[in-house]
Amino acid sequence: MKIKSLNQGLGAAKAAKQDEFYTQYVDIQKEVEAYLEFDPDTFRGKVVYCNCDDPFESNFFKYFAANFNKLGLKKLVTTSYDGSPIAGAQLTFGEYGGGTGKSQKPKAIAIEIEEVTDLNGDGAIGIEDVKLFLEQNPHTRSCLTGGGDFRSVDCVELLKQADIVVTNPPFSLFREYVAQLVEYDKRFLIIGNVQAITYKEVFPLIKADKLWMGATIHSGDREFRVPDHYPLNAAGWRVDENGVKYIRVKGVRWYTNLDHGRRHQELPLMTMEDNLKFSKHKEIKGKEAYDRYDNYDAIEVSFTDAIPSDFDGMMGVPITFLDKYNPDQFEILGYEKSYHLQTRKYDKQVQVDKSGKKSDVTKLNDGVAIKVDRPPIDQTYYVVDGEYYIQQYKRIFIRHRHTQPATGGK
């Protein structure tokens, strides 16, 4: 087995137009079981639709098919697309090659399962029973028009019949994919880039508590299977004993509107005074006060665990705050491009990058700005009318829902 320890973010993968990531079974299992802990009937009596997956080869299909009875599903529907790079790798259907079963560019198909029984007689129900069922019941699968694209007429008709959509959609089409789910008012559990939090199609849903982060992926990276043609020189990767390629990808999250108990856990916090005295973060410990933005009436909180419990004003926090977001504890007010919350707009700006290169820009108006006394070292900064500013990375604006003793700000 070949292994290389080097990571690559989803942003770079998207730029390279590499959308073909296949989620690992264990990641799907852990996530789904978190919802069952909160409500054992989450999937009971429901039609689950996996519309960006290759039937049987997809781990989404494998998980829901193998656990069909345990979850109490009414129906499982899975669709593939024309020329899928891994379809037919484990189970070849006649439709894949006009009856030959040997085509390397399989046609798009849909599989619909309404029951799973112990067909092989081993006393248990599992994926081998599903395999036998599919081989013995060709009526459960049908060819799709439109190439199996989730936006095609056939796939939209299947979507309309679904109760819950669970899949890993193409990263580069995430905006459009979410918009479709919202249009058809579907429950869903999908994987996406953490940066998608601030997409204009996504953030309003988060703010309105109509979409939130899943239960299990909150940091680090995850391993995904990729097609044979995927280049391995730009990402952390391994090739297993069967020649199957995998890469490790940073910055992935589950996005959902299915409730789970972990989003209702109270986030333990210290007071502002205690944070300034005892915080484990050197950026905060020992400071006289939290930094304030120059263009928003809010304080900068660089770490989720440094949110002061007794501050009742607006706070800017990293987007990863949403991993710990409890809608009963906090209210989301906006993000760094919520221009209606801005208190100042900058005119001419000079950006000075780490190398000292200067550029005339307007970027300072597209984020939160902190005024500093002198130019920082090894950090991009901005000059406006002879004064220096730094800009923090993407921020979400929040405040406590419950009345707390105030230490300043309204």
C-alpha positions as CSV (number, residue, x, y, z in Angstrom):
1,M,0.0,0.0,0.0
2,K,1.3,3.4,-1.0
3,I,0.8,6.3,1.4
4,K,1.7,10.0,1.1
5,S,1.1,12.4,4.0
6,L,0.2,15.7,2.3
7,N,-3.2,17.5,2.5
8,Q,-5.2,19.6,0.1
9,G,-8.2,21.7,0.7
10,L,-11.5,21.5,-1.1
11,G,-10.9,24.9,-2.6
12,A,-7.9,23.7,-4.6
13,A,-9.7,20.6,-5.6
14,K,-12.6,22.7,-6.9
15,A,-10.2,24.9,-8.8
16,A,-8.8,21.9,-10.5
17,K,-12.4,20.8,-11.3
18,Q,-11.9,17.6,-9.4
19,D,-15.5,16.9,-8.1
20,E,-15.4,13.2,-8.0
21,F,-15.0,12.4,-4.3
22,Y,-16.6,9.3,-2.8
23,T,-17.4,9.3,0.9
24,Q,-16.2,6.6,3.2
25,Y,-18.7,4.2,4.7
26,V,-17.5,4.9,8.3
27,D,-18.1,8.6,7.9
28,I,-21.7,8.0,6.7
29,Q,-22.4,5.5,9.5
30,K,-21.1,7.8,12.2
31,E,-23.2,10.8,11.0
32,V,-26.4,8.9,10.5
33,E,-26.2,7.2,13.8
34,A,-25.9,10.6,15.5
35,Y,-29.4,11.4,14.3
36,L,-30.7,8.1,15.5
37,E,-29.4,8.8,19.0
38,F,-31.5,12.0,19.0
39,D,-34.5,10.4,17.3
40,P,-34.5,6.7,16.5
41,D,-37.4,7.3,14.0
42,T,-35.5,9.9,11.9
43,F,-35.6,7.7,8.8
44,R,-38.5,5.5,9.6
45,G,-41.2,5.3,6.9
46,K,-39.1,7.7,4.8
47,V,-38.0,7.7,1.1
48,V,-34.3,8.3,1.1
49,Y,-32.8,9.6,-2.2
50,C,-29.1,9.5,-3.0
51,N,-29.0,11.5,-6.3
52,C,-25.3,12.0,-6.8
53,D,-24.2,8.4,-6.3
54,D,-23.4,5.2,-8.2
55,P,-25.8,2.4,-7.2
56,F,-24.1,-0.2,-5.1
57,E,-20.6,1.2,-5.6
58,S,-21.6,4.3,-3.6
59,N,-21.1,4.0,0.1
60,F,-24.3,5.9,0.6
61,F,-26.2,3.2,-1.2
62,K,-24.3,0.5,0.7
63,Y,-25.1,2.0,4.1
64,F,-28.8,2.6,3.5
65,A,-29.3,-0.7,1.6
66,A,-27.6,-2.7,4.3
67,N,-29.4,-0.9,7.1
68,F,-32.8,-0.6,5.2
69,N,-34.7,-2.6,7.8
70,K,-32.9,-1.2,10.8
71,L,-33.7,2.3,9.7
72,G,-37.2,1.4,8.8
73,L,-37.0,2.9,5.3
74,K,-40.0,3.0,3.1
75,K,-37.9,3.2,-0.1
76,L,-34.3,3.8,-1.1
77,V,-33.7,5.5,-4.5
78,T,-30.2,6.0,-5.9
79,T,-29.1,7.4,-9.3
80,S,-25.9,7.4,-11.2
81,Y,-24.8,9.4,-14.2
82,D,-23.4,8.7,-17.7
83,G,-19.8,7.8,-17.7
84,S,-19.5,7.4,-14.0
85,P,-15.8,6.6,-13.3
86,I,-16.5,3.9,-10.7
87,A,-19.9,2.6,-11.6
88,G,-19.8,-1.1,-12.4
89,A,-16.6,-1.6,-10.4
90,Q,-18.3,-4.1,-8.1
91,L,-21.6,-5.0,-9.7
92,T,-22.2,-4.8,-13.4
93,F,-25.7,-4.4,-14.8
94,G,-26.7,-5.1,-18.4
95,E,-27.7,-1.5,-18.9
96,Y,-24.1,-0.5,-18.5
97,G,-23.2,-1.8,-21.9
98,G,-26.3,-2.3,-23.9
99,G,-26.7,-5.8,-22.6
100,T,-23.0,-6.8,-22.6
101,G,-22.3,-5.5,-19.1
102,K,-18.8,-4.6,-20.1
103,S,-19.1,-0.9,-21.0
104,Q,-16.4,1.3,-19.4
105,K,-18.8,4.3,-19.8
106,P,-22.0,3.1,-18.1
107,K,-25.3,4.7,-18.8
108,A,-27.2,6.6,-16.1
109,I,-29.6,4.4,-14.1
110,A,-31.9,4.7,-11.1
111,I,-32.4,1.9,-8.6
112,E,-35.4,1.8,-6.3
113,I,-35.6,-0.6,-3.4
114,E,-38.7,-1.1,-1.3
115,E,-37.6,-4.2,0.7
116,V,-34.5,-6.1,1.7
117,T,-34.7,-9.7,2.9
118,D,-32.2,-12.6,3.7
119,L,-31.8,-14.0,0.2
120,N,-28.6,-15.8,0.8
121,G,-29.9,-17.6,3.9
122,D,-27.1,-16.7,6.2
123,G,-29.4,-15.6,8.9
124,A,-28.5,-11.9,8.6
125,I,-29.5,-9.1,6.2
126,G,-26.7,-7.2,4.6
127,I,-25.2,-5.9,1.4
128,E,-24.8,-9.4,-0.1
129,D,-28.5,-9.8,0.1
130,V,-29.0,-6.5,-1.7
131,K,-26.6,-7.6,-4.4
132,L,-28.6,-10.8,-5.0
133,F,-31.8,-8.8,-4.9
134,L,-30.6,-6.4,-7.6
135,E,-29.4,-9.3,-9.8
136,Q,-32.7,-11.2,-9.5
137,N,-35.0,-8.2,-9.9
138,P,-34.1,-6.1,-12.9
139,H,-37.4,-4.2,-12.6
140,T,-35.9,-2.3,-9.7
141,R,-33.6,-0.3,-12.0
142,S,-34.3,1.9,-14.9
143,C,-32.4,4.0,-17.4
144,L,-32.3,7.8,-16.9
145,T,-32.5,10.5,-19.5
146,G,-30.6,13.6,-19.1
147,G,-27.4,11.8,-18.2
148,G,-28.4,11.3,-14.5
149,D,-27.7,15.0,-13.7
150,F,-29.5,15.9,-10.5
151,R,-31.1,18.8,-12.4
152,S,-32.5,16.6,-15.2
153,V,-36.3,16.0,-15.5
154,D,-36.0,12.3,-14.5
155,C,-34.0,13.1,-11.4
156,V,-36.2,16.0,-10.4
157,E,-39.2,13.7,-10.6
158,L,-37.5,11.3,-8.2
159,L,-36.6,14.2,-5.9
160,K,-40.2,15.2,-5.6
161,Q,-41.1,11.8,-4.3
162,A,-38.2,11.8,-1.7
163,D,-38.5,12.7,2.0
164,I,-34.8,12.9,2.8
165,V,-31.8,13.5,0.4
166,V,-28.5,12.1,1.6
167,T,-25.4,12.4,-0.6
168,N,-22.1,14.1,-1.4
169,P,-22.9,16.5,-4.3
170,P,-20.4,18.0,-6.7
171,F,-18.5,20.6,-4.8
172,S,-18.5,23.1,-7.7
173,L,-22.3,22.8,-7.9
174,F,-23.0,23.1,-4.2
175,R,-24.8,26.4,-4.5
176,E,-27.2,25.1,-7.2
177,Y,-27.6,21.8,-5.4
178,V,-28.7,23.5,-2.1
179,A,-31.0,25.9,-4.0
180,Q,-32.8,22.9,-5.6
181,L,-33.3,21.2,-2.2
182,V,-34.8,24.4,-0.8
183,E,-37.0,24.9,-3.9
184,Y,-38.6,21.4,-3.3
185,D,-38.7,21.8,0.5
186,K,-36.6,18.6,1.2
187,R,-35.0,17.4,4.3
188,F,-31.3,16.6,3.6
189,L,-27.9,15.5,4.9
190,I,-25.1,16.4,2.5
191,I,-21.4,17.0,2.5
192,G,-19.8,20.2,1.4
193,N,-16.9,22.7,1.8
194,V,-16.8,24.6,5.1
195,Q,-16.3,27.7,3.0
196,A,-19.8,27.2,1.6
197,I,-21.1,28.6,4.9
198,T,-20.8,32.2,3.6
199,Y,-22.3,31.4,0.1
200,K,-25.2,33.8,-0.5
201,E,-27.4,30.7,-1.2
202,V,-26.4,29.1,2.1
203,F,-25.8,31.7,4.8
204,P,-29.4,33.1,4.9
205,L,-30.6,29.5,5.5
206,I,-28.2,29.2,8.4
207,K,-29.2,32.6,9.8
208,A,-32.9,31.6,9.6
209,D,-32.1,28.3,11.3
210,K,-33.2,26.3,8.3
211,L,-29.8,24.7,7.8
212,W,-27.0,23.9,10.2
213,M,-23.8,21.8,10.6
214,G,-24.0,18.1,11.0
215,A,-23.0,16.1,14.1
216,T,-19.7,14.5,13.5
217,I,-17.2,16.3,11.2
218,H,-15.9,19.4,13.0
219,S,-12.2,19.6,12.3
220,G,-9.2,17.9,10.6
221,D,-9.5,16.2,7.3
222,R,-11.4,13.2,5.8
223,E,-10.4,10.5,3.4
224,F,-12.3,10.1,0.1
225,R,-12.1,7.6,-2.7
226,V,-11.3,9.1,-6.1
227,P,-11.4,7.6,-9.7
228,D,-8.4,6.0,-11.2
229,H,-7.6,9.0,-13.4
230,Y,-7.4,11.4,-10.4
231,P,-3.9,13.0,-10.1
232,L,-2.2,12.1,-6.9
233,N,0.6,14.7,-7.1
234,A,-1.4,17.5,-5.5
235,A,-3.1,16.0,-2.4
236,G,-2.5,13.7,0.5
237,W,-3.1,10.3,-0.8
238,R,-2.8,6.5,-0.6
239,V,-3.4,3.6,-2.9
240,D,-4.7,0.4,-1.2
241,E,-3.8,-3.2,-1.9
242,N,-6.5,-3.3,-4.6
243,G,-5.2,-0.3,-6.4
244,V,-8.0,2.0,-5.3
245,K,-7.0,5.6,-4.8
246,Y,-7.8,7.8,-1.8
247,I,-7.1,11.4,-1.0
248,R,-7.3,13.3,2.3
249,V,-9.3,16.5,2.1
250,K,-9.5,19.4,4.6
251,G,-12.4,21.6,5.3
252,V,-15.4,19.3,4.8
253,R,-18.6,19.5,6.8
254,W,-22.0,17.8,6.9
255,Y,-24.8,20.3,6.1
256,T,-28.3,19.3,7.2
257,N,-31.8,20.4,8.3
258,L,-32.3,17.2,10.3
259,D,-32.2,17.8,14.0
260,H,-29.6,16.2,16.3
261,G,-29.0,16.6,20.0
262,R,-25.4,17.9,19.7
263,R,-26.6,21.2,18.3
264,H,-28.6,21.9,21.5
265,Q,-25.6,21.4,23.8
266,E,-24.8,24.5,25.8
267,L,-21.3,25.9,25.0
268,P,-19.4,26.5,28.3
269,L,-17.9,29.9,28.4
270,M,-15.8,32.2,30.7
271,T,-16.5,35.9,31.4
272,M,-14.7,38.5,29.5
273,E,-12.5,39.3,32.6
274,D,-11.6,35.6,33.0
275,N,-10.8,35.2,29.3
276,L,-8.4,38.1,29.5
277,K,-6.7,36.6,32.5
278,F,-6.8,32.9,31.9
279,S,-7.5,32.2,28.2
280,K,-5.3,29.4,26.7
281,H,-4.9,31.6,23.6
282,K,-1.9,33.9,23.7
283,E,-3.7,36.3,21.4
284,I,-6.2,37.0,24.2
285,K,-4.5,36.3,27.5
286,G,-3.0,39.4,29.0
287,K,-4.7,41.9,26.8
288,E,-6.5,44.9,28.3
289,A,-9.6,44.4,26.2
290,Y,-11.0,42.5,23.2
291,D,-10.3,44.2,19.9
292,R,-13.1,46.2,18.3
293,Y,-13.8,46.4,14.6
294,D,-13.5,49.8,13.0
295,N,-16.3,49.2,10.5
296,Y,-18.8,47.2,12.6
297,D,-20.1,47.8,16.1
298,A,-18.7,44.5,17.4
299,I,-15.8,42.9,19.2
300,E,-13.4,40.4,17.6
301,V,-13.5,36.9,19.1
302,S,-10.9,34.9,17.3
303,F,-11.7,31.6,19.0
304,T,-15.1,30.0,19.8
305,D,-14.1,29.1,23.3
306,A,-13.1,32.7,24.0
307,I,-16.6,34.0,23.5
308,P,-17.2,36.1,26.7
309,S,-20.3,34.9,28.6
310,D,-21.2,38.3,29.9
311,F,-20.9,40.5,26.8
312,D,-24.3,41.5,25.4
313,G,-23.2,43.2,22.2
314,M,-22.4,41.9,18.8
315,M,-19.4,39.6,18.4
316,G,-17.5,38.5,15.3
317,V,-16.5,34.8,15.4
318,P,-14.8,32.4,12.9
319,I,-17.1,30.5,10.6
320,T,-16.1,27.3,12.4
321,F,-18.1,28.6,15.4
322,L,-21.1,26.9,13.6
323,D,-19.6,23.6,14.7
324,K,-20.6,24.5,18.2
325,Y,-23.6,26.7,17.4
326,N,-26.5,26.3,19.8
327,P,-29.6,28.2,18.4
328,D,-31.0,28.3,21.9
329,Q,-27.9,30.0,23.2
330,F,-26.9,32.4,20.4
331,E,-28.5,34.5,17.7
332,I,-26.8,34.9,14.3
333,L,-27.0,38.5,13.1
334,G,-25.0,38.4,9.8
335,Y,-21.6,37.9,8.4
336,E,-18.7,40.1,7.2
337,K,-20.6,41.0,4.0
338,S,-23.8,42.0,5.8
339,Y,-23.3,45.5,4.6
340,H,-26.4,46.8,6.4
341,L,-24.5,46.3,9.7
342,Q,-21.5,48.3,8.6
343,T,-20.8,51.5,10.5
344,R,-18.1,52.8,8.1
345,K,-17.1,52.5,4.5
346,Y,-13.6,53.2,3.3
347,D,-12.7,55.1,0.2
348,K,-9.2,54.8,-1.3
349,Q,-7.2,52.0,0.3
350,V,-3.7,50.8,-0.3
351,Q,-3.1,47.1,0.4
352,V,0.4,46.1,1.4
353,D,1.1,42.3,1.2
354,K,3.6,40.3,3.1
355,S,6.3,41.0,0.5
356,G,5.7,44.7,0.7
357,K,3.9,45.0,-2.7
358,K,1.4,47.8,-2.8
359,S,-2.0,47.8,-4.6
360,D,-5.0,50.1,-4.8
361,V,-8.0,48.1,-3.6
362,T,-11.5,48.2,-2.1
363,K,-11.1,44.9,-0.2
364,L,-11.3,46.5,3.2
365,N,-15.0,47.1,2.7
366,D,-15.7,43.4,2.2
367,G,-14.7,42.2,5.6
368,V,-14.1,43.2,9.2
369,A,-11.3,45.8,9.8
370,I,-9.3,46.4,12.9
371,K,-7.3,49.6,13.3
372,V,-3.7,49.0,14.5
373,D,-1.0,51.5,15.7
374,R,1.7,50.3,13.3
375,P,2.2,48.1,10.3
376,P,2.2,44.4,11.3
377,I,5.1,42.2,10.4
378,D,4.6,39.3,7.9
379,Q,0.9,40.1,7.5
380,T,-1.1,41.9,4.8
381,Y,-2.4,45.3,6.0
382,Y,-4.2,48.3,4.6
383,V,-3.5,52.0,4.7
384,V,-6.3,54.5,4.7
385,D,-5.6,58.3,5.2
386,G,-2.3,57.4,6.8
387,E,-3.8,54.9,9.3
388,Y,-3.2,51.2,9.4
389,Y,-5.7,48.4,9.4
390,I,-5.7,44.6,9.3
391,Q,-8.6,42.4,8.1
392,Q,-9.7,39.3,9.8
393,Y,-10.7,36.2,7.8
394,K,-14.4,35.4,7.3
395,R,-16.5,36.3,10.4
396,I,-20.0,35.6,11.5
397,F,-21.8,38.1,13.8
398,I,-23.5,36.7,16.8
399,R,-24.9,37.7,20.2
400,H,-26.2,35.9,23.2
401,R,-29.9,35.2,23.2
402,H,-30.1,35.3,27.0
403,T,-29.7,38.5,28.9
404,Q,-26.3,38.6,30.5
405,P,-24.6,41.3,32.7
406,A,-23.1,43.6,30.1
407,T,-19.4,44.6,30.1
408,G,-19.9,47.1,27.3
409,G,-21.5,47.4,23.9
410,K,-25.1,47.2,22.9
